């Protein structure tokens, strides 16, 4: 529609500059910290199961954060709404055990296949239909079970490193008790500061020299395609991206009043997975927590700028991965465990509420218990079977709710 | 419910009439009473037996101790269920048996008996003080249910390894359960748990190689009384953990399971009963008495709510019989295949666990409930006191500090 007085609409760049308000800067920085502390430690722990050189580890971590950061900037700017993407956390959880018995090349091959599958599923329009068939509480029961061990580890870390735990918890609680303050200053950041101060005073940590410079040099990994890796990884990777991660992300975006673009985003996740896999990363997904944080405050039509702020910070983290990894590796495991637990707290709480306050509590329970059991059938991990048995339980034993659900 | 001057809850009047007692012996209460007794006399029994055997007791001494544990719990259950006219299952405390095991490595059972007396006296005093009822009213339901969910979760999760190890037994039982639960017309006529039990027994009888226990020479138990010794070290080591686990883990579970089922459990009176019962059972060498969570949960899975107290009576009678014939029943219970017990117990707890999760995470106090759940699941033991107690403590503190709004609404309500 032409402007009546010939005034040009503000350019996208000008709008983004206007969007650099306090909310978007805070939310972007908060999401950045959540995404790069606990999860980075999880990825590093998974990589520790394989035999990677320090340079390779740094390169992988750089790709894991760098590519999604670039894509997040593109998606947020193109759709003008929060649409942050990231590497899939359950994927990293699957990666650790897989590396104990699979060569990395086969894992890369499985990730590429997963990308192709995601792209195809998104393009076919199937995702939207399947997701509509699968009640959210059942997915959330699985999500809760995937995340609960991280919070339990936090409790164990309290027993092992009491002083550190006390410092970090005091920092966290000190901010979290004042809801208004915690909007400006994330409690997890306070926990990081308090923990870092405690570690510095205790003086037991020495950060290693940054060999190979400050900036990461990319390392490519050639894929190999093997049946065993396909059987073990492709389905669980694909299903956790769709069922655990994207489902969360879409749910969060819808809740905040944005479009979720299910089929299109699934295809884009698949395509984005290709370059990531070749650089040693697990597949791409739409992240729940990050989108939740950047959608949490500020003028709605400018919130996408919070996503861009987040992504730019992540990109910097990826470029200077040697420093970031050096810092991360120097940290005591208890610090990471506490941080991971604290950062996950509200996500797990949300998952539990979504699982058990809804209409499919039995399906959610079965999905939760099966996932937590760690059972693996045909080489496919428990999270998938959690969804399968949870769905079956709801189908058989919560039939009335199911009819209502399908009719809606 | 009449309230005594001391805060003790009185009987629920009028007394049940003979017609009600008879009507209460319906298939739901019979099944649930039996299932609850089967639950109490298998898994927990194995834990208790392990700590007694590791201390090197003779079979005769062991059956005498178990007689105290089961007959004492049975009598208390019968009396309380009738008196308060609600399903009330009381039994020996599992954490108590867990604490006893290591203690018997350096203390005699006579010294532990001394500690049991002191524990019983303190629990009774707490009941008389009316403090327990007050604390229970202050403690938000979701926080307790977070703990209960974490305690019950492993009982349900045990189904899955059983399917892996013994599919021939576990799968038919699971199928039977789902089939009976899936047909609404069947659920009310024939309890799914009973179907599971019968299917399991059929499979065991026909397909599973089964080792029946060696025939015992005695049928009835021969109780032997122990003289208490009051020793400071034993008292310091055992009394506080036992008392806190009875009140903070076991009874708290029991009370909230009952509350979830729509009853108003007489918290102060039951605490008094637990204290007195502990003292009466102590001479036999039995660990303290408590209100159990799982057994009460099983009693409340089906049937008319106003007649469920008869399920508690059935449970009590069976527990009493189990104790009296301990020389035979203990061997029989232990000879059942582990997968049978795991699947049966797990399925019996399934809907209970669902209820616990729904109550824990319905909205208010969700963070406190999460902390209580996670700490309990972590198995954190401080000062010899198990994780469920600390789950309640940390869950409560979390909610106090981070969910003050929910507390204001609770107090206003």
Interface residues (C-beta under 8 A of the other chain):
Chain A: X148 X151 X152 X154 X155 X156 X158 X159 X173 X176 X177 X345 X346 X348 X349 X352 X353 X355 X356 X357 X361 X362 X364 X365 X368 X369 X370 X372 X373 X375 X393 X396 X397 X399
Chain B: X153 X156 X157 X159 X160 X161 X164 X178 X181 X182 X350 X351 X353 X354 X357 X358 X360 X361 X362 X363 X366 X367 X369 X370 X374 X375 X377 X378 X380 X401 X402
